[in-house]
Each structure stands twice: as structure tokens, then as C-alpha cells.
Amino acid sequence: MKKSANALTFAGRARAVGVTKYKPPSGRRQSAIDDLYTEDCVLHMPPGTFVGREALDKFAGDLRATHPQFAYAPHGEPQALHDAGRLAWGSGPRGETPDYTGLDVIIVRDGKIATLYVFLDSMPS
């Protein structure tokens, strides 16, 4: 159980710190993805399903480009159960009420995120 809790703490930072924060061409986002996600990771969210680190990096970059001033903030503490975890979050201009909120559910394999399900409470404006 300790491993999954550590993995979730590590993985829970993916949205807020690693994936959408960094802008190319710094390479920091790709490095964060490599550290946090399995090579064959799968991202499920309303626009579709994305497979692999390169697809995740492209999606994160495209998302970041649509809302460059937005920041993600966790709502509450991440929760872990065996190889799964969840983290509620909000996104909007830093210091303001979130424009949209959601819930990430992850499946961890070998200490990295293998699958990420993104549930949106509302669509971004």
C-alpha cells in the first residue's frame, strides 16, 4: 500500500506541476511526462483517447496554448486505493475562481501513471 500512496502523491502532481505547466521548447514538460507516465500511457477525456507519451505531450501543449494564463490547483488531498487514485482540481486564471473543475482518476503501474481518466464538471469557457 505504501508504494501506491507514494505513486499517487507523485502522480497527483502531474496536472498541477508537470504536464500542462511547461511550454515547449524547454523540454521540461516532456521530462515530467517521462518521469510520471508509463511509455504506453493512456489518457481518456472528453475530446477523446490519447495513447503514449508523445500523444500526451501534444495534447498538453495544445491545451496549454488555448489557456496560457490558466493554472491548475488541487481541490483537496489526493486519495489512493491500491493501484488507483483520484484528485479533484480546478483551473482558471491564477488567484481567481476556477473557470472549470474536474476529477482525475489514475491507474498506477510500476510506480508511474498507466491510465488517466479526466472527468470534467463543466467545459472550459
Backbone atoms as SQL, in Angstrom:
CREATE TABLE atoms (id INTEGER PRIMARY KEY, chain TEXT, resi INTEGER, resn TEXT, atom TEXT, x REAL, y REAL, z REAL);
INSERT INTO atoms VALUES
  (1, 'A', 1, 'MET', 'N', 0.831, -1.194, 0.000),
  (2, 'A', 1, 'MET', 'CA', 0.000, 0.000, 0.000),
  (3, 'A', 1, 'MET', 'C', 0.864, 1.242, 0.000),
  (4, 'A', 2, 'LYS', 'N', 2.027, 1.192, 0.638),
  (5, 'A', 2, 'LYS', 'CA', 2.897, 2.352, 0.690),
  (6, 'A', 2, 'LYS', 'C', 3.323, 2.797, -0.704),
  (7, 'A', 3, 'LYS', 'N', 3.626, 1.817, -1.589),
  (8, 'A', 3, 'LYS', 'CA', 4.052, 2.156, -2.934),
  (9, 'A', 3, 'LYS', 'C', 2.972, 2.920, -3.685),
  (10, 'A', 4, 'SER', 'N', 1.702, 2.475, -3.606),
  (11, 'A', 4, 'SER', 'CA', 0.644, 3.168, -4.333),
  (12, 'A', 4, 'SER', 'C', 0.411, 4.558, -3.766),
  (13, 'A', 5, 'ALA', 'N', 0.515, 4.729, -2.458),
  (14, 'A', 5, 'ALA', 'CA', 0.352, 6.059, -1.877),
  (15, 'A', 5, 'ALA', 'C', 1.473, 6.974, -2.352),
  (16, 'A', 6, 'ASN', 'N', 2.703, 6.466, -2.379),
  (17, 'A', 6, 'ASN', 'CA', 3.811, 7.271, -2.889),
  (18, 'A', 6, 'ASN', 'C', 3.623, 7.582, -4.362),
  (19, 'A', 7, 'ALA', 'N', 3.175, 6.579, -5.130),
  (20, 'A', 7, 'ALA', 'CA', 2.954, 6.793, -6.550),
  (21, 'A', 7, 'ALA', 'C', 1.866, 7.836, -6.771),
  (22, 'A', 8, 'LEU', 'N', 0.818, 7.787, -5.978),
  (23, 'A', 8, 'LEU', 'CA', -0.259, 8.753, -6.146),
  (24, 'A', 8, 'LEU', 'C', 0.209, 10.152, -5.794),
  (25, 'A', 9, 'THR', 'N', 0.954, 10.293, -4.709),
  (26, 'A', 9, 'THR', 'CA', 1.472, 11.613, -4.361),
  (27, 'A', 9, 'THR', 'C', 2.313, 12.140, -5.519),
  (28, 'A', 10, 'PHE', 'N', 3.137, 11.286, -6.054),
  (29, 'A', 10, 'PHE', 'CA', 3.975, 11.611, -7.196),
  (30, 'A', 10, 'PHE', 'C', 3.106, 11.931, -8.408),
  (31, 'A', 11, 'ALA', 'N', 2.123, 11.079, -8.673),
  (32, 'A', 11, 'ALA', 'CA', 1.280, 11.229, -9.843),
  (33, 'A', 11, 'ALA', 'C', 0.318, 12.397, -9.710),
  (34, 'A', 12, 'GLY', 'N', -0.148, 12.669, -8.518),
  (35, 'A', 12, 'GLY', 'CA', -1.089, 13.761, -8.315),
  (36, 'A', 12, 'GLY', 'C', -0.520, 15.111, -8.691),
  (37, 'A', 13, 'ARG', 'N', 0.794, 15.204, -8.688),
  (38, 'A', 13, 'ARG', 'CA', 1.436, 16.456, -9.083),
  (39, 'A', 13, 'ARG', 'C', 1.468, 16.626, -10.595),
  (40, 'A', 14, 'ALA', 'N', 1.119, 15.598, -11.340),
  (41, 'A', 14, 'ALA', 'CA', 1.243, 15.636, -12.797),
  (42, 'A', 14, 'ALA', 'C', 0.472, 16.803, -13.403),
  (43, 'A', 15, 'ARG', 'N', -0.766, 16.978, -13.031),
  (44, 'A', 15, 'ARG', 'CA', -1.562, 18.050, -13.614),
  (45, 'A', 15, 'ARG', 'C', -1.077, 19.414, -13.124),
  (46, 'A', 16, 'ALA', 'N', -0.883, 19.569, -11.823),
  (47, 'A', 16, 'ALA', 'CA', -0.557, 20.877, -11.267),
  (48, 'A', 16, 'ALA', 'C', 0.875, 21.306, -11.563),
  (49, 'A', 17, 'VAL', 'N', 1.796, 20.370, -11.624),
  (50, 'A', 17, 'VAL', 'CA', 3.204, 20.734, -11.727),
  (51, 'A', 17, 'VAL', 'C', 3.826, 20.327, -13.049),
  (52, 'A', 18, 'GLY', 'N', 3.567, 19.108, -13.494),
  (53, 'A', 18, 'GLY', 'CA', 4.376, 18.575, -14.573),
  (54, 'A', 18, 'GLY', 'C', 3.876, 18.760, -15.977),
  (55, 'A', 19, 'VAL', 'N', 2.632, 18.446, -16.248),
  (56, 'A', 19, 'VAL', 'CA', 2.237, 18.261, -17.625),
  (57, 'A', 19, 'VAL', 'C', 1.829, 19.546, -18.327),
  (58, 'A', 20, 'THR', 'N', 0.916, 20.311, -17.793),
  (59, 'A', 20, 'THR', 'CA', 0.421, 21.463, -18.536),
  (60, 'A', 20, 'THR', 'C', 1.149, 22.757, -18.195),
  (61, 'A', 21, 'LYS', 'N', 1.978, 22.752, -17.176),
  (62, 'A', 21, 'LYS', 'CA', 2.644, 23.978, -16.761),
  (63, 'A', 21, 'LYS', 'C', 3.722, 24.417, -17.747),
  (64, 'A', 22, 'TYR', 'N', 4.458, 23.477, -18.269),
  (65, 'A', 22, 'TYR', 'CA', 5.638, 23.805, -19.062),
  (66, 'A', 22, 'TYR', 'C', 5.292, 24.017, -20.518),
  (67, 'A', 23, 'LYS', 'N', 5.980, 24.986, -21.109),
  (68, 'A', 23, 'LYS', 'CA', 5.786, 25.304, -22.515),
  (69, 'A', 23, 'LYS', 'C', 7.011, 24.852, -23.297),
  (70, 'A', 24, 'PRO', 'N', 6.809, 24.281, -24.499),
  (71, 'A', 24, 'PRO', 'CA', 7.963, 23.960, -25.320),
  (72, 'A', 24, 'PRO', 'C', 8.645, 25.263, -25.726),
  (73, 'A', 25, 'PRO', 'N', 9.894, 25.316, -26.099),
  (74, 'A', 25, 'PRO', 'CA', 10.734, 24.157, -26.357),
  (75, 'A', 25, 'PRO', 'C', 11.633, 23.798, -25.182),
  (76, 'A', 26, 'SER', 'N', 11.267, 24.135, -23.980),
  (77, 'A', 26, 'SER', 'CA', 12.141, 23.892, -22.837),
  (78, 'A', 26, 'SER', 'C', 12.408, 22.415, -22.597),
  (79, 'A', 27, 'GLY', 'N', 11.503, 21.546, -23.006),
  (80, 'A', 27, 'GLY', 'CA', 11.668, 20.116, -22.773),
  (81, 'A', 27, 'GLY', 'C', 11.262, 19.696, -21.374),
  (82, 'A', 28, 'ARG', 'N', 10.913, 20.641, -20.531),
  (83, 'A', 28, 'ARG', 'CA', 10.568, 20.310, -19.143),
  (84, 'A', 28, 'ARG', 'C', 9.273, 19.507, -19.067),
  (85, 'A', 29, 'ARG', 'N', 8.295, 19.840, -19.932),
  (86, 'A', 29, 'ARG', 'CA', 7.041, 19.082, -19.903),
  (87, 'A', 29, 'ARG', 'C', 7.307, 17.637, -20.319),
  (88, 'A', 30, 'GLN', 'N', 8.067, 17.436, -21.389),
  (89, 'A', 30, 'GLN', 'CA', 8.362, 16.069, -21.830),
  (90, 'A', 30, 'GLN', 'C', 9.121, 15.308, -20.754),
  (91, 'A', 31, 'SER', 'N', 10.033, 15.964, -20.076),
  (92, 'A', 31, 'SER', 'CA', 10.771, 15.324, -18.987),
  (93, 'A', 31, 'SER', 'C', 9.828, 14.930, -17.859),
  (94, 'A', 32, 'ALA', 'N', 8.893, 15.807, -17.519),
  (95, 'A', 32, 'ALA', 'CA', 7.912, 15.495, -16.472),
  (96, 'A', 32, 'ALA', 'C', 7.037, 14.318, -16.892),
  (97, 'A', 33, 'ILE', 'N', 6.616, 14.300, -18.152),
  (98, 'A', 33, 'ILE', 'CA', 5.802, 13.186, -18.647),
  (99, 'A', 33, 'ILE', 'C', 6.596, 11.881, -18.561),
  (100, 'A', 34, 'ASP', 'N', 7.849, 11.921, -18.964),
  (101, 'A', 34, 'ASP', 'CA', 8.689, 10.718, -18.901),
  (102, 'A', 34, 'ASP', 'C', 8.830, 10.221, -17.463),
  (103, 'A', 35, 'ASP', 'N', 8.930, 11.144, -16.517),
  (104, 'A', 35, 'ASP', 'CA', 9.078, 10.768, -15.106),
  (105, 'A', 35, 'ASP', 'C', 7.781, 10.243, -14.496),
  (106, 'A', 36, 'LEU', 'N', 6.638, 10.771, -14.946),
  (107, 'A', 36, 'LEU', 'CA', 5.356, 10.466, -14.309),
  (108, 'A', 36, 'LEU', 'C', 4.554, 9.360, -14.973),
  (109, 'A', 37, 'TYR', 'N', 4.718, 9.157, -16.276),
  (110, 'A', 37, 'TYR', 'CA', 3.832, 8.280, -17.040),
  (111, 'A', 37, 'TYR', 'C', 4.593, 7.100, -17.647),
  (112, 'A', 38, 'THR', 'N', 3.892, 5.962, -17.762),
  (113, 'A', 38, 'THR', 'CA', 4.467, 4.821, -18.469),
  (114, 'A', 38, 'THR', 'C', 4.573, 5.176, -19.953),
  (115, 'A', 39, 'GLU', 'N', 5.437, 4.467, -20.652),
  (116, 'A', 39, 'GLU', 'CA', 5.633, 4.739, -22.078),
  (117, 'A', 39, 'GLU', 'C', 4.346, 4.531, -22.870),
  (118, 'A', 40, 'ASP', 'N', 3.533, 3.548, -22.463),
  (119, 'A', 40, 'ASP', 'CA', 2.296, 3.230, -23.164),
  (120, 'A', 40, 'ASP', 'C', 1.060, 3.808, -22.465),
  (121, 'A', 41, 'CYS', 'N', 1.231, 4.924, -21.770),
  (122, 'A', 41, 'CYS', 'CA', 0.131, 5.527, -21.008),
  (123, 'A', 41, 'CYS', 'C', -1.066, 5.830, -21.905),
  (124, 'A', 42, 'VAL', 'N', -2.246, 5.857, -21.255),
  (125, 'A', 42, 'VAL', 'CA', -3.490, 6.163, -21.960),
  (126, 'A', 42, 'VAL', 'C', -4.200, 7.275, -21.205),
  (127, 'A', 43, 'LEU', 'N', -4.592, 8.316, -21.935),
  (128, 'A', 43, 'LEU', 'CA', -5.348, 9.443, -21.396),
  (129, 'A', 43, 'LEU', 'C', -6.744, 9.387, -21.990),
  (130, 'A', 44, 'HIS', 'N', -7.770, 9.298, -21.116),
  (131, 'A', 44, 'HIS', 'CA', -9.170, 9.318, -21.542),
  (132, 'A', 44, 'HIS', 'C', -9.778, 10.624, -21.050),
  (133, 'A', 45, 'MET', 'N', -10.308, 11.417, -21.978),
  (134, 'A', 45, 'MET', 'CA', -11.003, 12.645, -21.594),
  (135, 'A', 45, 'MET', 'C', -12.020, 12.999, -22.654),
  (136, 'A', 46, 'PRO', 'N', -12.891, 13.989, -22.379),
  (137, 'A', 46, 'PRO', 'CA', -13.992, 14.262, -23.304),
  (138, 'A', 46, 'PRO', 'C', -13.603, 14.415, -24.785),
  (139, 'A', 47, 'PRO', 'N', -12.476, 15.049, -25.138),
  (140, 'A', 47, 'PRO', 'CA', -12.192, 15.129, -26.576),
  (141, 'A', 47, 'PRO', 'C', -11.789, 13.796, -27.210),
  (142, 'A', 48, 'GLY', 'N', -11.405, 12.794, -26.413),
  (143, 'A', 48, 'GLY', 'CA', -11.009, 11.522, -26.993),
  (144, 'A', 48, 'GLY', 'C', -10.018, 10.775, -26.125),
  (145, 'A', 49, 'THR', 'N', -9.415, 9.764, -26.728),
  (146, 'A', 49, 'THR', 'CA', -8.423, 8.937, -26.056),
  (147, 'A', 49, 'THR', 'C', -7.082, 9.157, -26.737),
  (148, 'A', 50, 'PHE', 'N', -6.039, 9.316, -25.926),
  (149, 'A', 50, 'PHE', 'CA', -4.690, 9.581, -26.415),
  (150, 'A', 50, 'PHE', 'C', -3.777, 8.514, -25.830),
  (151, 'A', 51, 'VAL', 'N', -2.949, 7.912, -26.662),
  (152, 'A', 51, 'VAL', 'CA', -2.107, 6.797, -26.242),
  (153, 'A', 51, 'VAL', 'C', -0.637, 7.147, -26.430),
  (154, 'A', 52, 'GLY', 'N', 0.141, 6.964, -25.379),
  (155, 'A', 52, 'GLY', 'CA', 1.577, 7.180, -25.430),
  (156, 'A', 52, 'GLY', 'C', 1.997, 8.557, -24.949),
  (157, 'A', 53, 'ARG', 'N', 3.261, 8.648, -24.580),
  (158, 'A', 53, 'ARG', 'CA', 3.802, 9.895, -24.042),
  (159, 'A', 53, 'ARG', 'C', 3.789, 11.032, -25.064),
  (160, 'A', 54, 'GLU', 'N', 4.101, 10.714, -26.322),
  (161, 'A', 54, 'GLU', 'CA', 4.103, 11.773, -27.348),
  (162, 'A', 54, 'GLU', 'C', 2.715, 12.356, -27.537),
  (163, 'A', 55, 'ALA', 'N', 1.690, 11.507, -27.552),
  (164, 'A', 55, 'ALA', 'CA', 0.314, 11.986, -27.696),
  (165, 'A', 55, 'ALA', 'C', -0.090, 12.827, -26.492),
  (166, 'A', 56, 'LEU', 'N', 0.328, 12.397, -25.299),
  (167, 'A', 56, 'LEU', 'CA', 0.034, 13.162, -24.091),
  (168, 'A', 56, 'LEU', 'C', 0.719, 14.523, -24.139),
  (169, 'A', 57, 'ASP', 'N', 1.975, 14.555, -24.571),
  (170, 'A', 57, 'ASP', 'CA', 2.715, 15.810, -24.678),
  (171, 'A', 57, 'ASP', 'C', 2.043, 16.754, -25.673),
  (172, 'A', 58, 'LYS', 'N', 1.640, 16.232, -26.825),
  (173, 'A', 58, 'LYS', 'CA', 0.972, 17.070, -27.827),
  (174, 'A', 58, 'LYS', 'C', -0.340, 17.609, -27.282),
  (175, 'A', 59, 'PHE', 'N', -1.135, 16.733, -26.646),
  (176, 'A', 59, 'PHE', 'CA', -2.409, 17.187, -26.090),
  (177, 'A', 59, 'PHE', 'C', -2.183, 18.274, -25.040),
  (178, 'A', 60, 'ALA', 'N', -1.226, 18.059, -24.142),
  (179, 'A', 60, 'ALA', 'CA', -0.942, 19.043, -23.091),
  (180, 'A', 60, 'ALA', 'C', -0.504, 20.373, -23.693),
  (181, 'A', 61, 'GLY', 'N', 0.318, 20.331, -24.724),
  (182, 'A', 61, 'GLY', 'CA', 0.752, 21.562, -25.379),
  (183, 'A', 61, 'GLY', 'C', -0.398, 22.288, -26.046),
  (184, 'A', 62, 'ASP', 'N', -1.257, 21.530, -26.741),
  (185, 'A', 62, 'ASP', 'CA', -2.416, 22.144, -27.394),
  (186, 'A', 62, 'ASP', 'C', -3.356, 22.754, -26.362),
  (187, 'A', 63, 'LEU', 'N', -3.583, 22.049, -25.251),
  (188, 'A', 63, 'LEU', 'CA', -4.437, 22.577, -24.188),
  (189, 'A', 63, 'LEU', 'C', -3.835, 23.840, -23.592),
  (190, 'A', 64, 'ARG', 'N', -2.550, 23.804, -23.305),
  (191, 'A', 64, 'ARG', 'CA', -1.857, 24.961, -22.720),
  (192, 'A', 64, 'ARG', 'C', -1.967, 26.178, -23.636),
  (193, 'A', 65, 'ALA', 'N', -1.907, 25.968, -24.938),
  (194, 'A', 65, 'ALA', 'CA', -1.983, 27.068, -25.898),
  (195, 'A', 65, 'ALA', 'C', -3.352, 27.751, -25.899),
  (196, 'A', 66, 'THR', 'N', -4.406, 27.007, -25.545),
  (197, 'A', 66, 'THR', 'CA', -5.750, 27.601, -25.542),
  (198, 'A', 66, 'THR', 'C', -6.015, 28.443, -24.297),
  (199, 'A', 67, 'HIS', 'N', -5.299, 28.166, -23.209),
  (200, 'A', 67, 'HIS', 'CA', -5.491, 28.885, -21.946),
  (201, 'A', 67, 'HIS', 'C', -4.130, 29.152, -21.291),
  (202, 'A', 68, 'PRO', 'N', -3.269, 29.943, -21.921),
  (203, 'A', 68, 'PRO', 'CA', -1.903, 30.100, -21.396),
  (204, 'A', 68, 'PRO', 'C', -1.836, 30.744, -20.013),
  (205, 'A', 69, 'GLN', 'N', -2.856, 31.485, -19.619),
  (206, 'A', 69, 'GLN', 'CA', -2.835, 32.165, -18.323),
  (207, 'A', 69, 'GLN', 'C', -3.439, 31.326, -17.205),
  (208, 'A', 70, 'PHE', 'N', -3.959, 30.142, -17.545),
  (209, 'A', 70, 'PHE', 'CA', -4.616, 29.312, -16.538),
  (210, 'A', 70, 'PHE', 'C', -3.602, 28.510, -15.728),
  (211, 'A', 71, 'ALA', 'N', -3.971, 28.269, -14.484),
  (212, 'A', 71, 'ALA', 'CA', -3.172, 27.415, -13.597),
  (213, 'A', 71, 'ALA', 'C', -4.113, 26.366, -13.007),
  (214, 'A', 72, 'TYR', 'N', -3.575, 25.179, -12.779),
  (215, 'A', 72, 'TYR', 'CA', -4.335, 24.110, -12.141),
  (216, 'A', 72, 'TYR', 'C', -4.037, 24.104, -10.658),
  (217, 'A', 73, 'ALA', 'N', -5.090, 23.896, -9.861),
  (218, 'A', 73, 'ALA', 'CA', -4.919, 23.833, -8.412),
  (219, 'A', 73, 'ALA', 'C', -5.700, 22.642, -7.884),
  (220, 'A', 74, 'PRO', 'N', -5.074, 21.833, -7.033),
  (221, 'A', 74, 'PRO', 'CA', -5.806, 20.715, -6.448),
  (222, 'A', 74, 'PRO', 'C', -6.902, 21.207, -5.519),
  (223, 'A', 75, 'HIS', 'N', -8.005, 20.479, -5.486),
  (224, 'A', 75, 'HIS', 'CA', -9.096, 20.737, -4.546),
  (225, 'A', 75, 'HIS', 'C', -9.126, 19.553, -3.595),
  (226, 'A', 76, 'GLY', 'N', -8.529, 19.723, -2.456),
  (227, 'A', 76, 'GLY', 'CA', -8.441, 18.629, -1.500),
  (228, 'A', 76, 'GLY', 'C', -7.180, 17.817, -1.706),
  (229, 'A', 77, 'GLU', 'N', -7.095, 16.757, -0.928),
  (230, 'A', 77, 'GLU', 'CA', -5.921, 15.889, -0.957),
  (231, 'A', 77, 'GLU', 'C', -6.148, 14.727, -1.926),
  (232, 'A', 78, 'PRO', 'N', -5.098, 14.270, -2.601),
  (233, 'A', 78, 'PRO', 'CA', -5.236, 13.057, -3.420),
  (234, 'A', 78, 'PRO', 'C', -5.594, 11.873, -2.533),
  (235, 'A', 79, 'GLN', 'N', -6.320, 10.922, -3.089),
  (236, 'A', 79, 'GLN', 'CA', -6.666, 9.704, -2.367),
  (237, 'A', 79, 'GLN', 'C', -6.170, 8.504, -3.153),
  (238, 'A', 80, 'ALA', 'N', -5.610, 7.528, -2.457),
  (239, 'A', 80, 'ALA', 'CA', -5.090, 6.318, -3.087),
  (240, 'A', 80, 'ALA', 'C', -5.830, 5.094, -2.566),
  (241, 'A', 81, 'LEU', 'N', -6.030, 4.129, -3.451),
  (242, 'A', 81, 'LEU', 'CA', -6.593, 2.842, -3.082),
  (243, 'A', 81, 'LEU', 'C', -5.923, 1.801, -3.977),
  (244, 'A', 82, 'HIS', 'N', -5.030, 1.037, -3.381),
  (245, 'A', 82, 'HIS', 'CA', -4.253, 0.023, -4.104),
  (246, 'A', 82, 'HIS', 'C', -3.501, 0.674, -5.263),
  (247, 'A', 83, 'ASP', 'N', -3.833, 0.332, -6.511),
  (248, 'A', 83, 'ASP', 'CA', -3.109, 0.885, -7.647),
  (249, 'A', 83, 'ASP', 'C', -3.866, 2.024, -8.332),
  (250, 'A', 84, 'ALA', 'N', -4.835, 2.599, -7.641),
  (251, 'A', 84, 'ALA', 'CA', -5.640, 3.674, -8.216),
  (252, 'A', 84, 'ALA', 'C', -5.600, 4.895, -7.311),
  (253, 'A', 85, 'GLY', 'N', -5.945, 6.019, -7.884),
  (254, 'A', 85, 'GLY', 'CA', -6.010, 7.245, -7.107),
  (255, 'A', 85, 'GLY', 'C', -6.894, 8.261, -7.785),
  (256, 'A', 86, 'ARG', 'N', -7.245, 9.279, -7.019),
  (257, 'A', 86, 'ARG', 'CA', -8.068, 10.345, -7.584),
  (258, 'A', 86, 'ARG', 'C', -7.631, 11.680, -7.007),
  (259, 'A', 87, 'LEU', 'N', -7.855, 12.718, -7.800),
  (260, 'A', 87, 'LEU', 'CA', -7.510, 14.075, -7.400),
  (261, 'A', 87, 'LEU', 'C', -8.496, 15.038, -8.049),
  (262, 'A', 88, 'ALA', 'N', -9.225, 15.792, -7.227),
  (263, 'A', 88, 'ALA', 'CA', -10.109, 16.836, -7.734),
  (264, 'A', 88, 'ALA', 'C', -9.269, 18.097, -7.947),
  (265, 'A', 89, 'TRP', 'N', -9.638, 18.902, -8.935),
  (266, 'A', 89, 'TRP', 'CA', -8.841, 20.080, -9.272),
  (267, 'A', 89, 'TRP', 'C', -9.728, 21.153, -9.904),
  (268, 'A', 90, 'GLY', 'N', -9.183, 22.355, -9.988),
  (269, 'A', 90, 'GLY', 'CA', -9.824, 23.457, -10.685),
  (270, 'A', 90, 'GLY', 'C', -8.797, 24.157, -11.546),
  (271, 'A', 91, 'SER', 'N', -9.253, 24.823, -12.593),
  (272, 'A', 91, 'SER', 'CA', -8.345, 25.539, -13.484),
  (273, 'A', 91, 'SER', 'C', -8.952, 26.886, -13.859),
  (274, 'A', 92, 'GLY', 'N', -8.123, 27.889, -13.814),
  (275, 'A', 92, 'GLY', 'CA', -8.545, 29.234, -14.183),
  (276, 'A', 92, 'GLY', 'C', -7.381, 30.183, -13.991),
  (277, 'A', 93, 'PRO', 'N', -7.614, 31.470, -14.241),
  (278, 'A', 93, 'PRO', 'CA', -6.542, 32.436, -14.022),
  (279, 'A', 93, 'PRO', 'C', -6.072, 32.383, -12.568),
  (280, 'A', 94, 'ARG', 'N', -4.768, 32.425, -12.383),
  (281, 'A', 94, 'ARG', 'CA', -4.167, 32.321, -11.051),
  (282, 'A', 94, 'ARG', 'C', -4.797, 33.339, -10.096),
  (283, 'A', 95, 'GLY', 'N', -5.230, 32.840, -8.926),
  (284, 'A', 95, 'GLY', 'CA', -5.796, 33.701, -7.900),
  (285, 'A', 95, 'GLY', 'C', -7.271, 34.005, -8.080),
  (286, 'A', 96, 'GLU', 'N', -7.897, 33.479, -9.125),
  (287, 'A', 96, 'GLU', 'CA', -9.315, 33.720, -9.372),
  (288, 'A', 96, 'GLU', 'C', -10.107, 32.424, -9.210),
  (289, 'A', 97, 'THR', 'N', -11.430, 32.552, -9.210),
  (290, 'A', 97, 'THR', 'CA', -12.297, 31.385, -9.159),
  (291, 'A', 97, 'THR', 'C', -12.038, 30.529, -10.392),
  (292, 'A', 98, 'PRO', 'N', -11.954, 29.206, -10.234),
  (293, 'A', 98, 'PRO', 'CA', -11.699, 28.353, -11.396),
  (294, 'A', 98, 'PRO', 'C', -12.757, 28.524, -12.482),
  (295, 'A', 99, 'ASP', 'N', -12.309, 28.509, -13.712),
  (296, 'A', 99, 'ASP', 'CA', -13.200, 28.567, -14.861),
  (297, 'A', 99, 'ASP', 'C', -13.887, 27.219, -15.057),
  (298, 'A', 100, 'TYR', 'N', -13.165, 26.144, -14.733),
  (299, 'A', 100, 'TYR', 'CA', -13.742, 24.819, -14.793),
  (300, 'A', 100, 'TYR', 'C', -13.063, 23.918, -13.766),
  (301, 'A', 101, 'THR', 'N', -13.745, 22.841, -13.428),
  (302, 'A', 101, 'THR', 'CA', -13.239, 21.908, -12.422),
  (303, 'A', 101, 'THR', 'C', -13.386, 20.486, -12.951),
  (304, 'A', 102, 'GLY', 'N', -12.680, 19.580, -12.297),
  (305, 'A', 102, 'GLY', 'CA', -12.770, 18.200, -12.721),
  (306, 'A', 102, 'GLY', 'C', -12.187, 17.255, -11.696),
  (307, 'A', 103, 'LEU', 'N', -12.114, 16.010, -12.092),
  (308, 'A', 103, 'LEU', 'CA', -11.595, 14.955, -11.246),
  (309, 'A', 103, 'LEU', 'C', -10.726, 14.048, -12.106),
  (310, 'A', 104, 'ASP', 'N', -9.499, 13.818, -11.680),
  (311, 'A', 104, 'ASP', 'CA', -8.609, 12.875, -12.351),
  (312, 'A', 104, 'ASP', 'C', -8.617, 11.570, -11.585),
  (313, 'A', 105, 'VAL', 'N', -8.747, 10.477, -12.303),
  (314, 'A', 105, 'VAL', 'CA', -8.630, 9.144, -11.740),
  (315, 'A', 105, 'VAL', 'C', -7.471, 8.476, -12.462),
  (316, 'A', 106, 'ILE', 'N', -6.531, 7.939, -11.685),
  (317, 'A', 106, 'ILE', 'CA', -5.350, 7.321, -12.281),
  (318, 'A', 106, 'ILE', 'C', -5.245, 5.857, -11.887),
  (319, 'A', 107, 'ILE', 'N', -4.619, 5.104, -12.780),
  (320, 'A', 107, 'ILE', 'CA', -4.212, 3.738, -12.501),
  (321, 'A', 107, 'ILE', 'C', -2.691, 3.737, -12.589),
  (322, 'A', 108, 'VAL', 'N', -2.048, 3.253, -11.546),
  (323, 'A', 108, 'VAL', 'CA', -0.589, 3.268, -11.457),
  (324, 'A', 108, 'VAL', 'C', -0.047, 1.869, -11.726),
  (325, 'A', 109, 'ARG', 'N', 1.007, 1.807, -12.522),
  (326, 'A', 109, 'ARG', 'CA', 1.698, 0.548, -12.790),
  (327, 'A', 109, 'ARG', 'C', 3.195, 0.794, -12.656),
  (328, 'A', 110, 'ASP', 'N', 3.856, 0.007, -11.858),
  (329, 'A', 110, 'ASP', 'CA', 5.305, 0.132, -11.648),
  (330, 'A', 110, 'ASP', 'C', 5.704, 1.554, -11.233),
  (331, 'A', 111, 'GLY', 'N', 4.870, 2.182, -10.390),
  (332, 'A', 111, 'GLY', 'CA', 5.194, 3.486, -9.835),
  (333, 'A', 111, 'GLY', 'C', 4.948, 4.664, -10.756),
  (334, 'A', 112, 'LYS', 'N', 4.327, 4.422, -11.914),
  (335, 'A', 112, 'LYS', 'CA', 4.028, 5.514, -12.852),
  (336, 'A', 112, 'LYS', 'C', 2.571, 5.433, -13.288),
  (337, 'A', 113, 'ILE', 'N', 2.048, 6.537, -13.797),
  (338, 'A', 113, 'ILE', 'CA', 0.670, 6.566, -14.273),
  (339, 'A', 113, 'ILE', 'C', 0.586, 5.774, -15.572),
  (340, 'A', 114, 'ALA', 'N', -0.268, 4.750, -15.592),
  (341, 'A', 114, 'ALA', 'CA', -0.506, 3.968, -16.800),
  (342, 'A', 114, 'ALA', 'C', -1.760, 4.470, -17.513),
  (343, 'A', 115, 'THR', 'N', -2.762, 4.872, -16.742),
  (344, 'A', 115, 'THR', 'CA', -4.024, 5.358, -17.301),
  (345, 'A', 115, 'THR', 'C', -4.498, 6.556, -16.497),
  (346, 'A', 116, 'LEU', 'N', -4.959, 7.567, -17.202),
  (347, 'A', 116, 'LEU', 'CA', -5.521, 8.776, -16.586),
  (348, 'A', 116, 'LEU', 'C', -6.891, 9.015, -17.196),
  (349, 'A', 117, 'TYR', 'N', -7.911, 9.033, -16.334),
  (350, 'A', 117, 'TYR', 'CA', -9.267, 9.385, -16.733),
  (351, 'A', 117, 'TYR', 'C', -9.528, 10.799, -16.227),
  (352, 'A', 118, 'VAL', 'N', -9.953, 11.689, -17.108),
  (353, 'A', 118, 'VAL', 'CA', -10.251, 13.066, -16.728),
  (354, 'A', 118, 'VAL', 'C', -11.755, 13.289, -16.862),
  (355, 'A', 119, 'PHE', 'N', -12.399, 13.563, -15.737),
  (356, 'A', 119, 'PHE', 'CA', -13.814, 13.869, -15.699),
  (357, 'A', 119, 'PHE', 'C', -13.953, 15.377, -15.510),
  (358, 'A', 120, 'LEU', 'N', -14.684, 16.041, -16.409),
  (359, 'A', 120, 'LEU', 'CA', -14.900, 17.482, -16.275),
  (360, 'A', 120, 'LEU', 'C', -16.288, 17.739, -15.689),
  (361, 'A', 121, 'ASP', 'N', -16.334, 18.625, -14.687),
  (362, 'A', 121, 'ASP', 'CA', -17.618, 19.033, -14.120),
  (363, 'A', 121, 'ASP', 'C', -18.345, 19.982, -15.065),
  (364, 'A', 122, 'SER', 'N', -17.564, 20.755, -15.804),
  (365, 'A', 122, 'SER', 'CA', -18.112, 21.673, -16.798),
  (366, 'A', 122, 'SER', 'C', -17.035, 21.863, -17.860),
  (367, 'A', 123, 'MET', 'N', -17.430, 22.293, -19.036),
  (368, 'A', 123, 'MET', 'CA', -16.458, 22.520, -20.107),
  (369, 'A', 123, 'MET', 'C', -15.831, 23.909, -19.949),
  (370, 'A', 124, 'PRO', 'N', -14.567, 24.045, -20.302),
  (371, 'A', 124, 'PRO', 'CA', -13.912, 25.361, -20.222),
  (372, 'A', 124, 'PRO', 'C', -14.614, 26.375, -21.105),
  (373, 'A', 125, 'SER', 'N', -14.626, 27.614, -20.647),
  (374, 'A', 125, 'SER', 'CA', -15.262, 28.657, -21.473),
  (375, 'A', 125, 'SER', 'C', -14.280, 29.230, -22.463);
